[in-house]
Amino acid sequence: MGLVFRRAGVSLVCLFCWLLPAQTSLRFEFDEENTRWRLANGVIEAVFQLSPEGAFQLVEMKHLASGDAWKTGGSNALFRFRIDDKWQNAQTGFFLLSQQSQPVARGGRRQTIVLMDAARTMHLAIDIEMYTGEPVLRYGTRFLNLSGARVHVTGVDMLPWDFSGGGDSYDALRVEQWHAAGDPADFQTHISPLAPTGEPVSVDSGAHGRFCGWMALAAKSGRGLIAGWEFDGRATATASHWADQDKLALSAAISGIHHPVEPEEEFPLPKAFLGLFHGSWDEAGYVTQRFVETALAKRPEADGKRIDEFPYVSWDSWRYGQDLNEATLRRNADIASRIGVELFVVDLGWARSIGNWHADTMKFPNGLGALSDYVHSLGMKFGLHFAFAESSATAPVLRQNPDWTSSSSYGYYGAESLCLSHQPVKEWIIGETIRIIDEYNVDWILQDGENMVKECRKSTHTHHPLDSNYSNAVDGLGAVLKEVQRRRPNVLWENCENGGNLMTFQMVQNYVTSIVNDASGARGSRESVFGATFPFPARYADRYMPEEELGSYQTRSYMFGGPWIFMNRLTEMSTQAIGFAALEIARYKQMRPVFDSARIIHLLPPMPGFTDAIAAYEDKTGRGVAVVTRDGSSEGTTRIVFSALDRLTTYRVSFADDPSTLTLTGAQLMTDGLLVRLPGFQSAEIVYLDAMR
């Protein structure tokens, strides 16, 4: 079932928003006598213990402000993986070798606990991280093979959690990815009750999966869990509740893993995180988004400094398809620079063919570098579309190396799929990417492709034939991005797998943004942003706008979120539309600073014949913005009743179109609300909220 929202009296509401305690310092304590660890950051506290029997597990995790306590229901070892045919978990006997805690980047602290099994065949290094003010645990395990022989990791559970149900009942929130075809297609949200008899609610995630790699669980009492896993390959997560056993269990099993680990080699299990919230689904999203920005997300930086203009206003050439040429692009660049575009991207079609990543000399007689120089001379960044995991069969790379394809091909514009975890393929792609960046002076890569984690069962490749899901995700895609970004750190990357797939918490570590709709129209854009901004920060929801005739309904349907990408043929737009676009771009640039640390509030979901609304509010500054869109509704006004404001603060309220400027207290906005006028049958209004300090 979908999310249900109240339509009468639209409310900007966070049902339960806890204030952070004054003490937010990280406190990691070790009780050597009882082999017990207590980790706290002022917001949550977690207790771990190695029992006298050698079982390592979480004892309790507590939300300090609400008092919500999540107690172990049996096995919470933070690791569950299989070596050949034997599972390693809390029931495996271990003894403590060492333990230490140390600071980590971004203001966090890591507790490392090193265990050895009784047979002395392995070390397990368990890493647990906390960050100041974030009610989230991040964890991972590194397995060191001491058996003296090659072994295979044949199973990994990234969410090995088992809690007491507390006598409560639960709902689960899941968010879909984007699909070129399917039902539904644009980040639809699902709330599903957990059956008390143990039937699981499932999340099929990763590249080519149905859902984002995230879930949230909420009890009827208001307490809740959020969970995310940092893996780009396919995984199936579940949540189950057995009321008669008072048991709530999570799991997230990697599909098709068969990874060889040599003697003395270390294998890191993909990391994951578990967080606590209390209240609404918006609060679950806010906890996730703030943690992602604090601890995980790749920052939009150049030369080590934050890019103040991010999220960019961008232009992309795809409305011309592959019918590109230098003259057409130069004319579009002239207009783009005049209206305030900051990033100019040449989409598919610039190369001689997919896989032959040299500029087409017929389309670019002066060379692609000349176009890049021209774009830079206009004050814009230059970006290129790059589908590095695909190649035409006629491209030189496959004519010379026909075995480099994966055993399954995904048909990206008639191209073959390359196996990224085959070592020579990976080395070639890294070299080609560096050459392209340097030769064409590239600032931005729009990385595209059909399923970036290919299935490959070839025994002639350097990966194990049963391990392509893990190997192509970690040793392939992840390794390529890591090495290129190490060598060219100032180039920013956009994820565009299949128009809005690969929505994982490994993705956010490699890219500064991600597409969430593939030119699926105004309402489709709003639907995508509405769903994607539950698990992901707003900057990971960029939109492609293809229309040439523009009004407030069109532009503001694409305005909320990360980079706003024009895909219009600018040379075919009317003078009036060009002028309107410049005005709307200026409005977006006024809005975008709010998105950086805002609380995203999902007011009304987009539906034909109704008015929808989404908002962002920044607690620290008291700034907020709401976009309210009338999509054929019979009502020309909508009342927004705000919540979670400071009742004693005075706010200045203004609009993009309505000339009214109001001065209202938080108490007035939360009691009487604000009337938003939407005179057009299809129209949109922007509401600005500013605290008067």
Secondary structure, 3 states (H helix, E strand, C coil): CCCCCCCCCEEECCCCCCCCCCCCCCEEEEECCCCEEEEECCCEEEEEEECCCCCEEEEEEEECCCCCEEEECCCCCCCCEEECCEEECCCCCEEEEEEEEEEEHHHEEEEEEEEEECCCCEEEEEEEEEECCCCEEEEEEEEEECCCCCEEEEEEECCCEEEECCCCCEEEEEEECECCCCCCCECCEEEEECCCECCCEEEEECCCCCECCEEEEEECCCEEEEEEECCCCCEEEEEEEEHHHCEEEEEEEECCCCEEECCCCEEECCCEEEEEEECCHHHHHHHHHHHHHHHHCCCCEECCEECCCCCCEEEEHHHHCCCCCHHHHHHHHHHHHHHCCCEEEECCCCEEECCEEEECCCCCCCCHHHHHHHHHHCCCEEEEEECCCEECCCCHHHHHCHHHECCCCCCHHHCEEECCCCHHHHHHHHHHHHHHHHHHCCCEEEEEECCCCCCCCCCCCCCCCCCHHHHHHHHHHHHHHHHHHHHCCCCEEEEEECCCCCCCCCHHHHCCEEECCCCCHHHHHHHHHHHHCCCCCHHHCEEEECCCCCCHHHHHHCCCCCCEEECCCHHHCCHHHHHHHHHHHHHHHHHHHHHCCCEEEEEECCCCCEEEEEEEEECCCCEEEEEEEEECCCCCEEEEEECCCCCCCEEEEEECCCCCEEEEEHHHHHHCCEEEECCCCEEEEEEEEEECC
